[in-house]
Amino acid sequence: MKLCSLTGLFLLALPTATYAQEATPTPADPAAPADLSLLEIVSQGGIMMYPLALLSVAAVILIFLFFITIRRGTVVSDRFMRTAESLIRKRDYLGLVNYASRRGECVARITQKSLDFATKNSDAAFVEIREVAEAEGSRQAGILNQRITYLSDVGTIAPMVGLLGTVIGMIRSFLEISRGSFEGVRQMKLASGVSEALVTTAGGLVIGIIAMIFYSIFRGRVQRYISELEAASTHLLALMSSQFQRNTVIPPASAAVLPPEAYDIPRSQQPAPIRPNPDDHYGA
């Protein structure tokens, strides 16, 4: 009877003890891995993370700057084209030069250079004016292409810097191996060198991939705007050429007919003189 009572008390106390054990907070296991934040992972990259940070800042600034500056309004604008066509039809070339000097579009620079050369060299042929326009157009296209190459340089340099960090991290790891015994090789220091190598590689690849993606976007945009710039420049040059041809004075058809005495007839083409007939003389 007593044994049954003790057994019942034990069974009643067992769930209470189990609940108390679960409710009691256990100390944290020092060997359990803690969750690392992104900033902590980046901080393990070592000294090569500083140039990677500078490259990332440069990439962000260039991307933001190109989104603002590389657009159609800065290359060819409808407002400038309408005003330029109106002034060319009015033959107000000096007014167009002054208007183009106040504008910032690439087509305005081409128009300004061409008309400035034409107004300062009145005896220049239109072929020479076209050559000036083509030279300035090539310069403007080169400026646009050269501007986006800086983003391509960032995309090329960043993986190389990450690779350098990888090499430095692996060198540190092998130095730790060479300093310690094989059994206790200071695993923590060895792991820190390997993590530094991997973090710098990942950082360089991320920066390089993002930079090259936006470089491809801006390169396509630049090529499209250069094509529009060539079409707009050709249109304005054709309009100026037609105006220059109208300025050429063509004499009327009546002025081209000269009186007979104005011609100097060669002696070989002059009619022979009328000589007297001998028969008429003797008959008289």
BAFI-3210 file (N, C-alpha, C; in Angstrom, 3 decimals, decimal comma, padded with zeros to 6 digits):
// residues 284
n [1|2|3|4|5|6|7|8|9|10|11|12|13|14|15|16|17|18|19|20|21|22|23|24|25|26|27|28|29|30|31|32|33|34|35|36|37|38|39|40|41|42|43|44|45|46|47|48|49|50|51|52|53|54|55|56|57|58|59|60|61|62|63|64|65|66|67|68|69|70|71|72|73|74|75|76|77|78|79|80|81|82|83|84|85|86|87|88|89|90|91|92|93|94|95|96|97|98|99|100|101|102|103|104|105|106|107|108|109|110|111|112|113|114|115|116|117|118|119|120|121|122|123|124|125|126|127|128|129|130|131|132|133|134|135|136|137|138|139|140|141|142|143|144|145|146|147|148|149|150|151|152|153|154|155|156|157|158|159|160|161|162|163|164|165|166|167|168|169|170|171|172|173|174|175|176|177|178|179|180|181|182|183|184|185|186|187|188|189|190|191|192|193|194|195|196|197|198|199|200|201|202|203|204|205|206|207|208|209|210|211|212|213|214|215|216|217|218|219|220|221|222|223|224|225|226|227|228|229|230|231|232|233|234|235|236|237|238|239|240|241|242|243|244|245|246|247|248|249|250|251|252|253|254|255|256|257|258|259|260|261|262|263|264|265|266|267|268|269|270|271|272|273|274|275|276|277|278|279|280|281|282|283|284]
n.u [000,826|001,902|003,878|002,449|001,456|003,808|004,642|002,592|002,944|005,472|004,935|003,256|004,986|006,870|006,093|006,032|008,685|009,896|008,763|009,805|012,483|012,533|011,719|013,777|016,362|018,974|022,509|024,216|025,715|029,091|030,379|028,586|027,792|027,499|025,139|026,250|026,359|026,009|027,801|029,722|030,733|031,878|033,816|035,692|037,214|039,706|042,528|042,276|039,678|039,249|040,199|038,330|035,959|036,222|036,137|033,535|032,056|032,826|031,714|028,960|028,606|029,289|027,316|024,968|025,550|025,699|023,106|021,887|023,213|023,624|021,391|018,666|017,979|020,327|021,869|020,494|017,914|014,447|013,553|015,799|016,238|013,928|014,171|016,630|016,110|014,215|015,736|017,681|016,181|015,408|017,812|019,390|022,172|024,101|022,511|021,799|024,270|024,789|022,638|023,181|025,530|024,656|023,420|023,554|023,567|024,896|024,480|024,184|026,769|028,015|026,641|027,305|030,134|030,266|028,791|030,160|032,638|031,762|030,760|033,020|034,691|033,921|034,383|034,603|034,027|031,084|031,728|033,962|032,791|031,160|033,111|034,173|031,935|031,700|034,088|033,733|031,485|032,542|034,244|032,440|031,073|033,187|033,663|031,340|031,587|034,020|033,368|031,779|033,569|034,919|033,315|033,484|036,179|036,147|034,640|036,488|038,770|037,934|037,441|040,111|041,355|039,993|040,997|043,657|043,349|042,538|044,878|046,545|045,208|045,431|048,186|048,602|047,287|048,884|051,229|050,485|050,142|052,778|053,977|052,850|052,374|051,598|049,532|048,103|047,241|046,571|043,793|041,893|043,195|044,054|041,607|040,728|042,415|041,648|038,952|039,257|040,368|038,239|036,174|037,142|037,380|034,673|033,605|034,962|034,029|031,261|031,150|032,375|030,601|028,184|029,031|029,745|027,290|025,753|027,426|027,062|024,393|024,536|026,268|024,765|022,816|024,340|025,244|022,810|022,059|024,142|023,647|021,236|022,273|023,932|021,994|020,488|022,434|023,085|020,648|020,452|022,709|022,021|019,854|021,107|022,769|020,935|020,014|022,338|022,719|020,546|021,307|023,102|023,580|021,874|022,042|019,439|017,663|017,429|019,564|021,654|021,826|023,684|024,375|025,045|027,356|028,884|030,240|033,346|034,205|036,083|038,617|038,700|036,103|034,669|032,560|033,329|034,647|032,665|033,306|033,763|032,072|033,745|032,561|030,416|031,730|033,029|030,891|029,670]
n.v [-001,204|001,168|001,285|001,712|004,256|005,801|005,471|006,756|009,407|009,935|009,832|012,034|014,096|014,048|015,359|017,995|018,461|018,155|020,315|022,429|022,109|022,672|025,319|026,587|028,763|027,985|028,264|030,028|028,327|028,448|027,507|027,550|028,838|032,288|034,513|036,452|039,831|041,775|043,906|043,016|040,839|042,124|043,593|041,683|041,464|042,623|044,801|045,367|045,971|048,667|050,063|048,797|049,805|052,504|052,240|051,292|053,510|055,352|054,101|054,275|057,072|057,701|056,280|057,569|060,160|059,758|059,002|061,441|063,192|061,871|061,829|062,346|065,047|066,431|065,978|066,101|068,294|068,979|071,582|073,193|072,369|073,262|076,052|076,516|075,736|077,689|080,091|079,584|079,489|082,127|083,195|084,212|083,966|084,901|085,387|082,740|081,684|083,066|082,125|079,376|079,360|079,756|077,455|074,035|071,618|068,884|069,066|071,784|072,692|071,738|073,161|075,792|075,851|075,355|077,485|079,642|079,385|079,738|082,374|083,893|083,313|084,242|083,622|080,904|077,601|075,492|072,878|072,939|073,977|071,826|069,942|071,051|070,799|067,988|067,315|068,493|067,062|064,473|064,924|065,504|063,054|061,425|062,472|061,684|058,871|058,506|059,356|057,378|055,316|055,413|054,134|051,565|051,111|051,018|048,679|046,862|047,134|046,590|043,679|042,885|044,088|042,716|040,146|040,574|040,972|038,380|036,912|038,037|037,258|034,436|034,196|035,035|032,934|030,675|031,499|031,381|028,644|027,776|028,770|027,468|024,257|021,097|019,703|021,466|024,016|026,583|027,169|029,217|031,591|030,730|030,362|033,003|034,191|032,806|033,549|036,301|036,278|035,219|037,076|039,505|038,716|038,206|040,777|042,339|041,103|041,611|044,449|044,803|043,411|044,857|047,386|046,817|046,030|048,428|049,910|048,676|049,374|052,217|052,428|051,455|053,452|055,728|055,151|055,196|057,876|059,146|058,414|059,807|062,379|062,582|062,433|064,778|066,782|066,410|067,113|069,879|070,844|070,251|071,956|074,457|074,323|074,462|077,065|078,535|078,030|079,358|081,935|082,441|084,443|084,336|085,232|086,722|085,296|087,102|088,789|087,304|087,391|089,026|092,049|092,084|093,568|093,314|090,998|089,587|088,706|086,155|086,517|084,502|083,630|085,719|087,201|087,050|089,861|091,870|091,701|093,591|092,688|091,640|091,416|093,086|095,506|095,755|095,673|098,041]
n.w [000,000|000,853|-001,079|-003,401|-002,867|-002,813|-005,436|-006,822|-005,914|-007,084|-009,804|-009,983|-009,349|-011,384|-013,950|-013,006|-012,264|-014,749|-016,203|-014,693|-015,246|-017,971|-017,903|-016,612|-017,382|-019,552|-019,644|-022,259|-024,914|-025,327|-027,537|-029,577|-032,820|-033,490|-035,038|-037,679|-038,644|-041,690|-041,683|-039,857|-041,228|-043,434|-042,109|-041,562|-043,772|-043,896|-044,626|-047,326|-047,791|-047,603|-050,022|-051,684|-050,642|-051,345|-054,141|-054,439|-053,562|-055,518|-057,769|-057,197|-057,196|-059,875|-061,284|-060,411|-061,353|-064,134|-064,738|-064,542|-066,326|-068,810|-070,974|-073,280|-073,460|-072,926|-075,116|-077,680|-078,133|-078,546|-078,389|-078,997|-081,638|-082,994|-082,641|-083,918|-086,582|-087,255|-087,095|-089,023|-091,385|-091,440|-092,001|-090,013|-088,913|-087,102|-084,875|-084,324|-083,635|-081,245|-079,736|-079,637|-078,176|-075,619|-074,912|-073,725|-075,066|-077,043|-079,799|-080,021|-079,584|-081,888|-083,887|-083,169|-083,554|-086,306|-087,554|-086,502|-087,728|-090,371|-090,389|-089,753|-091,835|-094,666|-097,320|-097,380|-098,564|-098,654|-098,221|-096,568|-094,263|-093,591|-092,953|-090,618|-088,961|-088,860|-087,564|-085,032|-084,237|-084,019|-081,874|-079,781|-079,636|-078,848|-076,298|-074,922|-075,046|-073,705|-071,173|-069,953|-069,740|-067,353|-065,494|-066,477|-065,941|-063,146|-062,804|-063,766|-062,171|-059,537|-059,145|-059,413|-057,215|-055,202|-055,733|-055,052|-052,297|-051,691|-052,169|-050,213|-047,875|-048,041|-047,868|-045,232|-043,922|-044,537|-043,335|-040,641|-040,444|-040,810|-038,513|-036,264|-034,537|-036,101|-034,948|-033,197|-034,794|-034,473|-035,124|-035,238|-036,094|-038,556|-039,825|-039,866|-041,766|-044,101|-044,246|-044,635|-047,208|-048,712|-048,256|-049,371|-052,037|-052,676|-052,231|-054,184|-056,536|-056,393|-056,555|-059,064|-060,821|-060,562|-061,467|-064,147|-065,193|-065,139|-066,768|-069,250|-069,681|-069,870|-072,032|-074,220|-074,185|-074,807|-077,412|-078,778|-078,459|-079,778|-082,403|-082,822|-082,556|-084,810|-086,825|-086,308|-086,665|-089,373|-090,511|-089,867|-091,234|-093,886|-094,168|-093,886|-096,110|-098,220|-097,827|-098,312|-101,018|-102,086|-101,652|-103,675|-106,477|-109,441|-112,779|-114,791|-117,645|-119,823|-119,482|-120,262|-123,015|-125,338|-127,219|-130,851|-131,508|-129,308|-129,399|-130,255|-133,247|-134,699|-137,312|-139,167|-139,170|-140,176|-142,785|-146,296|-148,223|-150,532|-153,902|-157,048|-160,109|-163,054|-165,607|-165,534|-165,524|-167,984|-169,697|-169,223]
ca.u [000,000|002,818|004,596|001,569|001,378|005,067|004,667|001,711|003,581|006,568|004,362|002,758|006,101|007,705|005,812|006,420|010,144|010,233|008,406|010,772|013,749|012,410|011,586|015,033|017,210|020,281|023,558|024,528|026,872|030,097|030,844|027,564|028,109|026,595|024,776|027,051|025,720|026,760|028,911|030,763|031,381|032,725|034,971|036,680|037,925|041,072|042,892|041,895|038,295|039,242|040,107|037,059|034,932|036,376|035,642|032,079|031,547|033,022|030,730|027,639|028,596|029,262|026,007|024,025|025,888|025,365|021,654|021,466|023,845|023,498|019,991|018,461|017,931|021,675|022,525|019,647|016,634|013,479|013,473|016,902|016,069|012,907|014,719|017,694|015,483|013,587|016,770|018,356|015,290|015,466|019,203|019,949|023,237|024,713|021,596|021,888|025,538|024,599|021,709|023,851|026,550|023,996|022,847|024,530|023,453|025,997|024,168|024,425|028,211|028,320|026,086|028,090|031,435|030,100|028,396|031,232|033,615|031,176|030,642|034,355|035,333|032,817|034,720|034,787|033,039|030,244|032,422|034,802|031,893|030,758|034,243|034,225|030,834|032,023|035,146|033,142|030,617|033,402|034,744|031,342|030,844|034,295|033,465|030,309|032,127|035,069|032,792|031,287|034,650|035,333|032,547|034,092|037,433|035,811|034,253|037,663|039,739|037,398|037,794|041,560|041,646|039,526|041,960|044,826|042,992|042,555|046,277|047,058|044,607|046,037|049,558|048,469|046,912|050,037|052,184|050,024|050,445|054,213|054,406|052,308|052,571|050,594|048,374|047,359|047,769|045,905|042,741|041,158|043,956|044,018|040,286|040,610|043,074|040,815|037,758|039,671|040,525|036,935|035,377|037,645|036,996|033,245|033,378|035,413|033,132|029,972|031,330|032,647|029,404|027,239|029,583|029,675|025,882|025,363|028,219|026,378|023,181|024,907|026,875|023,671|022,178|025,237|025,212|021,536|022,067|025,091|022,928|020,323|023,093|024,345|020,825|020,143|023,476|022,907|019,454|020,765|023,648|021,270|019,060|022,040|023,235|019,890|019,989|023,517|022,497|019,599|021,996|023,893|022,865|021,847|021,564|018,252|017,931|017,565|020,889|022,671|021,879|024,468|024,218|026,046|028,629|029,683|031,015|034,576|034,175|037,418|038,753|038,397|034,672|034,022|032,184|034,267|034,197|031,999|034,170|033,008|032,053|034,419|031,663|029,607|032,543|033,223|029,611|029,327]
ca.v [000,000|002,312|001,347|002,357|005,695|006,431|005,486|007,821|010,707|010,101|010,154|013,406|015,045|013,990|016,464|019,276|018,597|018,356|021,692|023,326|022,018|023,403|026,746|027,122|029,179|027,333|029,186|029,939|027,495|029,307|026,953|027,730|029,962|033,433|035,083|037,625|040,816|042,082|044,785|042,211|040,044|043,025|043,993|040,615|041,452|043,100|046,141|045,582|046,430|050,131|050,454|048,332|050,768|053,686|051,905|051,213|054,887|055,942|053,513|054,847|058,467|057,721|055,825|058,660|061,275|059,419|059,039|062,838|063,890|061,148|061,730|062,941|066,499|066,992|065,705|066,712|068,704|069,452|073,044|073,769|072,079|074,166|077,406|076,554|075,721|078,989|081,099|079,305|079,927|083,587|083,542|084,944|083,078|085,462|085,109|081,317|081,479|083,548|081,229|078,089|079,522|079,733|076,136|073,033|070,361|068,570|069,600|073,222|072,904|071,523|074,300|076,987|075,772|075,437|078,830|080,568|079,305|080,281|083,833|084,493|083,041|084,393|083,031|079,455|076,769|074,734|071,620|073,207|074,099|070,470|069,287|071,571|070,176|066,578|067,240|068,778|065,939|063,379|065,278|065,338|061,615|060,905|062,879|060,822|057,524|058,527|059,589|056,143|054,354|055,414|053,080|050,307|050,954|050,567|047,282|046,040|047,224|046,033|042,265|042,738|044,409|041,572|039,060|040,903|040,641|036,922|036,476|038,457|036,389|033,105|034,293|035,044|031,598|029,787|031,920|030,814|027,211|027,582|029,145|026,577|022,831|020,517|019,271|022,664|024,946|027,871|027,135|030,475|032,524|030,203|030,650|034,437|034,472|032,295|034,408|037,559|036,033|035,026|038,302|040,461|038,222|038,451|042,217|042,806|040,605|042,321|045,799|044,708|043,001|045,981|048,440|046,410|046,041|049,803|050,348|048,191|050,192|053,556|052,319|051,422|054,767|056,660|054,847|055,668|059,342|059,561|058,286|060,957|063,578|062,606|062,759|066,190|067,607|066,311|067,890|071,308|071,153|070,259|073,185|075,563|074,216|074,991|078,521|079,090|077,970|080,412|083,229|082,603|085,279|083,762|086,275|086,325|084,811|088,242|089,393|086,444|087,670|090,233|092,578|091,528|094,277|092,976|089,797|089,743|087,566|085,908|086,876|083,334|083,448|086,892|086,962|087,584|091,160|091,806|092,208|093,936|091,689|092,222|091,479|094,302|096,691|095,913|095,946|099,439]
ca.w [000,000|000,887|-002,352|-004,394|-002,580|-003,242|-006,911|-007,278|-005,680|-008,037|-011,104|-009,939|-009,276|-012,586|-014,894|-012,408|-012,380|-016,177|-016,543|-014,055|-015,959|-019,235|-017,645|-016,112|-018,518|-019,648|-020,102|-023,685|-025,246|-025,950|-028,808|-030,616|-033,698|-033,432|-036,326|-037,994|-039,511|-042,903|-041,332|-039,229|-042,280|-044,215|-041,290|-041,563|-045,043|-043,772|-045,071|-048,720|-047,876|-047,715|-051,438|-052,241|-050,227|-052,194|-055,482|-054,394|-053,492|-056,851|-058,679|-056,896|-057,647|-061,331|-061,747|-060,157|-062,235|-065,515|-064,891|-064,661|-067,449|-070,077|-071,371|-074,598|-073,359|-072,906|-076,403|-078,708|-077,562|-079,542|-078,318|-079,758|-083,056|-083,532|-082,703|-084,920|-087,906|-087,497|-087,339|-090,298|-092,463|-091,461|-092,323|-088,874|-088,467|-085,900|-083,776|-083,998|-082,914|-079,867|-079,034|-079,398|-077,134|-074,314|-074,697|-073,313|-075,807|-077,956|-081,124|-079,965|-079,756|-083,308|-084,635|-082,860|-084,214|-087,760|-087,958|-086,142|-088,822|-091,595|-090,295|-089,740|-093,127|-095,611|-098,604|-097,228|-099,247|-097,729|-097,898|-095,405|-093,105|-093,246|-092,294|-089,244|-088,218|-088,622|-086,559|-083,724|-083,896|-083,547|-080,542|-078,830|-079,466|-078,047|-074,899|-074,344|-074,867|-072,702|-069,856|-069,345|-069,551|-065,954|-064,833|-066,909|-065,202|-061,788|-062,903|-064,042|-061,075|-058,286|-058,970|-059,236|-055,813|-054,426|-055,905|-054,231|-050,920|-051,564|-052,062|-048,906|-046,867|-048,114|-047,334|-043,780|-043,471|-044,609|-042,306|-039,379|-040,475|-040,642|-037,163|-035,249|-034,733|-036,979|-034,173|-032,819|-035,779|-034,257|-036,141|-035,350|-036,926|-039,912|-040,377|-040,134|-043,047|-045,186|-044,344|-045,266|-048,640|-049,345|-048,173|-050,365|-053,367|-052,866|-052,351|-055,493|-057,582|-056,312|-057,097|-060,498|-061,549|-060,591|-062,322|-065,548|-065,603|-065,446|-067,920|-070,459|-069,859|-070,335|-073,363|-075,185|-074,222|-075,501|-078,845|-079,322|-078,514|-080,820|-083,680|-082,916|-082,762|-086,220|-087,653|-086,106|-087,294|-090,825|-090,864|-089,825|-092,313|-095,150|-094,201|-094,150|-097,496|-099,098|-097,672|-098,980|-102,459|-102,450|-101,625|-104,891|-107,450|-110,782|-113,695|-115,567|-119,006|-120,738|-119,327|-120,870|-124,449|-125,579|-128,584|-131,782|-131,530|-128,128|-129,680|-131,029|-134,163|-135,279|-138,727|-140,009|-139,240|-140,761|-144,199|-147,302|-148,773|-151,846|-154,965|-158,267|-161,188|-164,259|-166,755|-165,434|-165,840|-169,459|-170,350|-169,065]
c.u [000,857|003,567|003,747|001,468|002,629|005,150|003,776|002,294|004,712|006,042|003,791|003,877|006,927|007,364|006,196|007,905|010,568|009,919|009,382|012,104|013,696|012,327|012,865|015,903|018,559|021,302|023,877|025,780|027,920|030,567|029,831|027,889|027,066|026,330|025,546|026,253|026,599|027,956|030,050|031,485|032,320|033,967|036,035|037,488|039,344|041,279|042,441|040,423|038,203|039,273|038,839|035,914|035,012|035,858|034,120|031,450|031,678|032,005|029,343|027,551|028,514|027,905|024,969|024,274|025,493|023,863|021,153|021,972|023,641|022,015|019,809|018,472|019,287|022,432|021,776|018,311|015,737|013,385|014,586|016,716|015,029|013,444|015,787|017,120|014,851|014,623|017,499|017,475|015,224|016,853|019,827|021,037|023,923|023,810|021,631|023,186|025,402|023,672|022,385|024,901|025,955|023,392|023,952|024,446|024,659|025,740|024,351|025,907|028,604|027,830|026,900|029,425|031,304|029,766|029,443|032,320|033,069|031,084|031,995|035,118|034,236|033,102|034,909|033,672|032,244|030,874|033,310|033,956|031,435|031,889|034,394|033,133|031,125|033,110|034,599|032,198|031,397|033,939|033,662|031,031|031,961|034,167|032,429|030,836|033,189|034,497|032,364|032,387|035,159|034,576|033,065|035,413|037,188|035,436|035,412|038,623|039,239|037,677|039,292|041,971|041,166|040,454|043,238|044,551|042,960|043,969|046,857|046,496|045,185|047,466|049,531|048,143|048,107|051,138|051,784|050,281|051,922|054,688|053,945|052,630|051,424|049,349|047,510|047,835|047,145|044,782|042,036|041,884|044,006|042,685|040,121|041,286|042,254|039,569|038,089|039,800|039,172|036,105|035,837|037,309|035,527|032,950|033,799|034,513|031,794|030,090|031,550|031,423|028,414|027,736|029,475|028,239|025,452|026,188|027,572|025,120|023,537|025,565|025,814|022,970|023,034|025,217|023,915|021,520|023,052|024,441|021,942|021,090|023,547|023,170|020,447|021,161|023,358|021,704|019,755|021,734|022,948|020,428|019,939|022,542|022,203|019,797|021,183|023,336|021,500|020,254|022,828|023,060|022,997|021,312|020,357|018,609|018,123|018,944|021,964|022,812|022,575|024,225|025,309|027,372|029,489|030,547|032,236|034,694|035,575|037,432|038,380|036,897|033,940|033,660|033,169|033,757|033,603|032,904|033,330|033,130|032,729|033,504|030,791|030,419|032,693|031,905|029,198|030,024]
c.v [001,250|002,454|002,010|003,849|006,428|006,516|006,588|009,189|010,978|010,479|011,562|014,427|015,090|015,076|017,819|019,501|018,843|019,772|022,684|023,297|022,761|024,903|027,371|027,527|028,501|028,343|028,952|029,124|028,364|028,788|027,137|028,939|031,056|033,946|036,379|038,548|041,081|042,967|044,007|041,339|040,908|043,423|042,914|040,558|041,969|044,473|046,410|045,983|047,947|050,582|049,952|049,268|052,033|053,424|051,818|052,603|055,574|055,398|054,101|056,287|058,545|057,295|056,929|059,834|060,990|059,387|060,467|063,463|063,186|060,888|062,532|064,464|067,157|066,764|066,399|067,042|069,246|070,979|073,696|073,541|073,008|075,587|077,526|076,552|077,067|080,060|080,854|079,741|081,448|084,107|084,424|084,066|083,605|085,241|083,648|081,004|081,925|082,631|079,895|078,194|079,489|078,377|075,124|071,723|070,144|069,120|071,117|073,530|072,738|072,699|075,565|076,975|075,957|076,854|079,869|080,565|079,940|081,803|084,531|084,271|083,055|083,758|081,520|078,721|075,962|073,390|071,804|073,356|072,712|069,725|069,767|070,936|068,711|066,420|067,498|067,662|064,741|063,664|065,102|063,867|060,979|061,276|061,989|059,416|057,473|058,686|058,287|055,104|054,343|054,337|051,704|050,053|050,479|049,091|046,355|046,016|046,524|044,535|042,042|043,069|043,282|040,384|039,320|040,628|039,143|036,403|036,835|037,569|034,993|033,116|034,292|033,665|030,656|030,213|031,390|029,324|026,959|027,919|028,154|025,131|022,279|020,100|020,464|023,818|026,326|028,062|028,479|031,466|032,045|030,512|032,132|034,812|033,998|033,150|035,753|037,395|035,929|036,302|039,321|040,017|038,505|039,935|042,760|042,347|041,335|043,714|045,755|044,338|044,152|047,084|048,063|046,363|047,453|050,370|049,890|049,012|051,558|053,500|052,245|052,763|055,770|056,407|055,324|057,185|059,859|059,450|059,439|062,255|063,689|062,977|064,233|067,109|067,582|067,123|069,390|071,703|071,171|071,518|074,400|075,529|074,759|076,514|079,169|079,075|079,033|081,781|083,478|083,350|084,658|084,832|085,797|085,930|085,954|088,867|088,568|086,705|089,010|090,734|092,056|092,243|093,968|091,764|090,157|088,531|087,373|086,203|085,713|083,122|084,655|086,619|087,639|088,910|090,992|092,458|092,547|092,857|092,281|092,338|092,754|095,544|096,877|096,199|097,402|100,259]
c.w [000,000|-000,424|-003,429|-004,160|-003,031|-004,765|-007,461|-007,072|-006,679|-009,403|-011,143|-009,940|-010,540|-013,595|-014,348|-012,518|-013,815|-016,621|-015,940|-014,769|-017,284|-019,021|-017,167|-017,280|-018,438|-020,118|-021,562|-023,894|-025,911|-027,288|-029,932|-031,477|-033,605|-034,839|-036,544|-038,908|-040,726|-042,608|-040,682|-040,256|-043,100|-043,423|-041,228|-042,852|-044,980|-044,381|-046,508|-048,868|-047,997|-049,180|-052,110|-051,856|-051,061|-053,611|-055,502|-054,331|-054,854|-057,846|-058,451|-057,400|-059,173|-061,874|-061,562|-061,102|-063,675|-065,746|-065,079|-065,963|-068,786|-070,333|-072,658|-074,545|-073,340|-074,211|-077,533|-078,060|-078,668|-079,544|-079,131|-081,252|-083,679|-083,669|-083,782|-086,333|-088,231|-087,825|-088,655|-091,468|-092,575|-091,832|-091,246|-088,248|-087,212|-084,678|-083,361|-083,264|-081,467|-079,073|-078,702|-078,311|-075,734|-073,985|-074,372|-074,062|-076,706|-079,352|-081,150|-080,138|-081,229|-084,148|-084,408|-083,578|-085,720|-088,203|-087,574|-087,204|-090,091|-091,553|-090,294|-091,028|-094,199|-096,962|-098,524|-097,961|-098,222|-097,364|-096,674|-094,139|-092,647|-092,534|-090,850|-088,390|-087,912|-087,560|-085,153|-083,289|-083,399|-082,144|-079,477|-078,592|-078,637|-076,574|-074,221|-074,086|-073,771|-071,293|-069,192|-069,159|-068,111|-065,164|-065,236|-066,187|-063,775|-061,803|-063,192|-062,856|-059,817|-058,138|-058,789|-057,801|-054,902|-054,545|-055,109|-052,761|-050,674|-051,382|-050,701|-047,798|-046,879|-047,615|-045,814|-043,246|-043,475|-043,639|-040,933|-039,326|-040,213|-039,231|-036,092|-035,551|-035,561|-036,206|-033,766|-033,647|-035,654|-035,269|-036,304|-036,233|-038,372|-040,580|-040,681|-041,445|-044,225|-045,361|-044,959|-046,767|-049,323|-049,331|-049,200|-051,786|-053,653|-053,035|-053,701|-056,620|-057,567|-056,915|-058,605|-061,310|-061,662|-061,523|-063,797|-066,058|-065,988|-066,596|-069,226|-070,733|-070,440|-071,715|-074,445|-075,311|-074,987|-077,006|-079,482|-079,444|-079,550|-082,197|-083,874|-083,136|-084,210|-087,124|-087,523|-086,769|-088,808|-091,294|-090,879|-090,933|-093,671|-095,268|-094,473|-095,584|-098,467|-099,000|-098,359|-100,488|-102,919|-102,460|-102,877|-105,947|-108,834|-111,733|-114,459|-116,977|-119,992|-120,649|-119,985|-122,363|-124,650|-126,987|-129,492|-131,741|-130,315|-128,356|-130,495|-131,943|-134,729|-136,778|-139,641|-140,163|-139,827|-142,227|-145,163|-147,866|-150,188|-152,886|-156,213|-159,355|-162,433|-165,459|-166,720|-165,816|-167,324|-170,176|-170,254|-170,089]
res [m|k|l|c|s|l|t|g|l|f|l|l|a|l|p|t|a|t|y|a|q|e|a|t|p|t|p|a|d|p|a|a|p|a|d|l|s|l|l|e|i|v|s|q|g|g|i|m|m|y|p|l|a|l|l|s|v|a|a|v|i|l|i|f|l|f|f|i|t|i|r|r|g|t|v|v|s|d|r|f|m|r|t|a|e|s|l|i|r|k|r|d|y|l|g|l|v|n|y|a|s|r|r|g|e|c|v|a|r|i|t|q|k|s|l|d|f|a|t|k|n|s|d|a|a|f|v|e|i|r|e|v|a|e|a|e|g|s|r|q|a|g|i|l|n|q|r|i|t|y|l|s|d|v|g|t|i|a|p|m|v|g|l|l|g|t|v|i|g|m|i|r|s|f|l|e|i|s|r|g|s|f|e|g|v|r|q|m|k|l|a|s|g|v|s|e|a|l|v|t|t|a|g|g|l|v|i|g|i|i|a|m|i|f|y|s|i|f|r|g|r|v|q|r|y|i|s|e|l|e|a|a|s|t|h|l|l|a|l|m|s|s|q|f|q|r|n|t|v|i|p|p|a|s|a|a|v|l|p|p|e|a|y|d|i|p|r|s|q|q|p|a|p|i|r|p|n|p|d|d|h|y|g|a]
***
